[in-house]
Amino acid sequence: MAFKTREGYYADLRAMRKNVYKNGHAIEDLVTDPATMRLVENEAYLYDALQDPEFDPILKETSSLTGNEIVRWISLNTEPDKLKKSVEMKRFAFDHVGTCMAGICVGHNIMNVLWSVTYDIDKAKGTEYHKRLEKWIIETESKCYKVAGALTDAKGDRSKSAGQQDNPDASVHIKEIRPDGIVVSGAKVMIAHAAVCQEIFVGTGTGYKEADKDYAVSFVVPRDIEGLTIIQTDASEGREGWDDMKYGDQSSYLIFEDCFIPNERVFMCGEYEFSGSVIDRFVGNYRACIGSCVAGQGDVMTGAAVLMARANGLPMKKFKDKLINMTRISETVWGLGLGSIYAGYMHESGVWFADPTIACVNKIYAAENYAELRRLLQDIGGGIAETGCFPNYKDCMDPVLGPKIMKAISANPEVTPENRARAARLGEWYARAGGLLAFVHGGGSPDGCKLVINRNTPYEKYAQYAADIAGIDQTIKDPQ
Ligand SMILES: Cc1cc2nc3c(=O)[nH]c(=O)nc-3n(C[C@H](O)[C@H](O)[C@H](O)COP(=O)(O)OP(=O)(O)OC[C@H]3O[C@@H](n4cnc5c(N)ncnc54)[C@H](O)[C@@H]3O)c2cc1C
């Protein structure tokens, strides 16, 4: 099979309806507009890598549905090793662009989750969602599309359920069911890279009860579908020269307004009893992947710290403990992610899921320690790598000011001042979270993880172990 190239990807984006907005207007060309070009460059990277056979084991897979060679990010994780490889692919992506490449991640995870949930719904209710999904996967795997994943709703007042909101459009919901499809409205927010993917997979944002059944809806849409407006978040763009990196990260607000979804793209339509399974199964695999995101970003931050130390004129050994700590954080989340995969389970539909408890432990660890990676990078790099401590690219290029600045920042005589400035800008990029925007809420809030851990920990069994060893023959209950 011919794998899509960068040019093919650009052509896909340029052929789409112009429904991505930033700075008050629709973006004419996502590939060249300063607001989105670095985001496109990020997702384009893997289309280049697809052309290099060296990366085939990481990026390609045999389809379990057609037997064709396909991109890994539209494959089903039919065994633990396949899930492990998808996590390795994500670390590879982070290592090369320094930040999130959501087009190979969130949609891929939701697709696998829906593979299992549609199987369960069909089995219980005699619906035909699973066949529809299979057809979509077969059609899409040959196109090498990037697929964003949209679960998070705007939600509105957090103390009320979706159906109790004054604004019913705070979450995506079914407005009308027609013979040939459904009409949906509502807002999905913070959807990573949705603007530069060809397709967007929408899943329910939480588990719903019967009163909120219109919100239990899952479907997949082309990014430019009629009725969808996409507004870009305000992140990493518009800096000149080495003030910015080659690649960017942004997310999108997706506003669905009376958007028609044909039946063949609808995979859940009011089956609220199964909406909790979407979230439950999503969290395991996704939070296992978080290990690869933090580890990949940690690799680049560690590399940036090494470059800064040297550019400043100091050998690595001066920072040995700090560098080891950076590796310790990266490899801990990586190892927890891998561990959760191999402690996982096979669903009857034939896809593998990571153990949710270990995956949620990983997510909390990642959320708490990601900032420490950044702190260590800044510690080693010095003030020049923190925010607001170095003149901008324009002044560095100015014929009068530039030479004065370059003279002032000369340090290690073996390293040009420009290269010291570039390394510092990478450090600053991470300091101002220009790499991945954040790891606290991405993949779900730490409190949500704690709920899963609390639910899955067999405290009574552990209390019994303790009682047996201590020789306690009384059942000690929680005080009322
Ligand atoms: C960098 C980044 C990338 C992202 N990418 C994606 C993506 O690609 N796709 C996607 O679907 N989503 C994405 N998200 C969204 C992410 O999943 C959400 O931010 C996360 O689920 C938390 O939701 P929220 O932001 O609405 O926070 P909230 O739900 O408002 O939570 C804020 C705090 O309030 C607490 N809280 C909320 N409700 C209650 C309650 N009823 N009672 C008590 N406490 C409560 C939470 O535990 C948390 O501590 C991304 C987020 C980030 C930061």
Ligand as a Chemical Component Dictionary entry (heavy atoms), coordinates in Angstrom:
data_LIG
# 
_chem_comp.id                   LIG 
_chem_comp.type                 NON-POLYMER 
_chem_comp.pdbx_formal_charge   0 
_chem_comp.three_letter_code    LIG 
# 
loop_
_chem_comp_atom.comp_id 
_chem_comp_atom.atom_id 
_chem_comp_atom.alt_atom_id 
_chem_comp_atom.type_symbol 
_chem_comp_atom.charge 
_chem_comp_atom.model_Cartn_x 
_chem_comp_atom.model_Cartn_y 
_chem_comp_atom.model_Cartn_z 
_chem_comp_atom.pdbx_ordinal 
LIG C1  C1  C 0 -3.121  19.635 27.209 1  
LIG C2  C2  C 0 -4.490  19.070 27.210 2  
LIG C3  C3  C 0 -4.903  18.312 26.132 3  
LIG C4  C4  C 0 -6.181  17.771 26.105 4  
LIG N1  N1  N 0 -6.563  17.029 25.024 5  
LIG C5  C5  C 0 -7.807  16.507 24.990 6  
LIG C6  C6  C 0 -8.233  15.751 23.856 7  
LIG O1  O1  O 0 -7.497  15.580 22.883 8  
LIG N2  N2  N 0 -9.478  15.224 23.866 9  
LIG C7  C7  C 0 -10.326 15.387 24.926 10 
LIG O2  O2  O 0 -11.434 14.865 24.881 11 
LIG N3  N3  N 0 -9.965  16.140 26.000 12 
LIG C8  C8  C 0 -8.735  16.694 26.058 13 
LIG N4  N4  N 0 -8.347  17.453 27.140 14 
LIG C9  C9  C 0 -9.322  17.742 28.191 15 
LIG C10 C10 C 0 -9.102  16.962 29.486 16 
LIG O3  O3  O 0 -9.526  15.626 29.310 17 
LIG C11 C11 C 0 -9.899  17.693 30.598 18 
LIG O4  O4  O 0 -9.208  18.909 30.871 19 
LIG C12 C12 C 0 -10.031 16.878 31.870 20 
LIG O5  O5  O 0 -10.873 15.766 31.641 21 
LIG C13 C13 C 0 -10.622 17.711 33.028 22 
LIG O6  O6  O 0 -11.827 18.320 32.635 23 
LIG P1  P1  P 0 -12.016 19.902 32.828 24 
LIG O7  O7  O 0 -10.865 20.600 32.223 25 
LIG O8  O8  O 0 -13.380 20.255 32.339 26 
LIG O9  O9  O 0 -11.899 20.138 34.383 27 
LIG P2  P2  P 0 -13.047 20.060 35.462 28 
LIG O10 O10 O 0 -13.916 18.881 35.206 29 
LIG O11 O11 O 0 -13.714 21.385 35.582 30 
LIG O12 O12 O 0 -12.218 19.764 36.765 31 
LIG C14 C14 C 0 -11.565 20.784 37.543 32 
LIG C15 C15 C 0 -11.405 20.246 38.963 33 
LIG O13 O13 O 0 -12.700 20.103 39.575 34 
LIG C16 C16 C 0 -12.899 18.759 40.001 35 
LIG N5  N5  N 0 -14.328 18.438 39.767 36 
LIG C17 C17 C 0 -15.002 18.495 38.588 37 
LIG N6  N6  N 0 -16.296 18.174 38.769 38 
LIG C18 C18 C 0 -16.460 17.914 40.086 39 
LIG C19 C19 C 0 -17.569 17.541 40.909 40 
LIG N7  N7  N 0 -18.788 17.373 40.407 41 
LIG N8  N8  N 0 -17.329 17.374 42.223 42 
LIG C20 C20 C 0 -16.094 17.539 42.755 43 
LIG N9  N9  N 0 -15.003 17.897 42.035 44 
LIG C21 C21 C 0 -15.197 18.087 40.715 45 
LIG C22 C22 C 0 -11.935 17.921 39.168 46 
LIG O14 O14 O 0 -11.564 16.705 39.782 47 
LIG C23 C23 C 0 -10.746 18.881 39.027 48 
LIG O15 O15 O 0 -9.926  18.833 40.168 49 
LIG C24 C24 C 0 -7.078  18.004 27.182 50 
LIG C25 C25 C 0 -6.666  18.784 28.268 51 
LIG C26 C26 C 0 -5.396  19.317 28.299 52 
LIG C27 C27 C 0 -4.995  20.162 29.472 53 
# 
loop_
_chem_comp_bond.comp_id 
_chem_comp_bond.atom_id_1 
_chem_comp_bond.atom_id_2 
_chem_comp_bond.value_order 
_chem_comp_bond.pdbx_ordinal 
LIG C1  C2  SING 1  
LIG C2  C3  SING 2  
LIG C2  C26 DOUB 3  
LIG C3  C4  DOUB 4  
LIG C4  N1  SING 5  
LIG C4  C24 SING 6  
LIG N1  C5  DOUB 7  
LIG C5  C6  SING 8  
LIG C5  C8  SING 9  
LIG C6  O1  DOUB 10 
LIG C6  N2  SING 11 
LIG N2  C7  SING 12 
LIG C7  O2  DOUB 13 
LIG C7  N3  SING 14 
LIG N3  C8  DOUB 15 
LIG C8  N4  SING 16 
LIG N4  C9  SING 17 
LIG N4  C24 SING 18 
LIG C9  C10 SING 19 
LIG C10 O3  SING 20 
LIG C10 C11 SING 21 
LIG C11 O4  SING 22 
LIG C11 C12 SING 23 
LIG C12 O5  SING 24 
LIG C12 C13 SING 25 
LIG C13 O6  SING 26 
LIG O6  P1  SING 27 
LIG P1  O7  DOUB 28 
LIG P1  O8  SING 29 
LIG P1  O9  SING 30 
LIG O9  P2  SING 31 
LIG P2  O10 DOUB 32 
LIG P2  O11 SING 33 
LIG P2  O12 SING 34 
LIG O12 C14 SING 35 
LIG C14 C15 SING 36 
LIG C15 O13 SING 37 
LIG C15 C23 SING 38 
LIG O13 C16 SING 39 
LIG C16 N5  SING 40 
LIG C16 C22 SING 41 
LIG N5  C17 SING 42 
LIG N5  C21 SING 43 
LIG C17 N6  DOUB 44 
LIG N6  C18 SING 45 
LIG C18 C19 SING 46 
LIG C18 C21 DOUB 47 
LIG C19 N7  SING 48 
LIG C19 N8  DOUB 49 
LIG N8  C20 SING 50 
LIG C20 N9  DOUB 51 
LIG N9  C21 SING 52 
LIG C22 O14 SING 53 
LIG C22 C23 SING 54 
LIG C23 O15 SING 55 
LIG C24 C25 DOUB 56 
LIG C25 C26 SING 57 
LIG C26 C27 SING 58 
# 
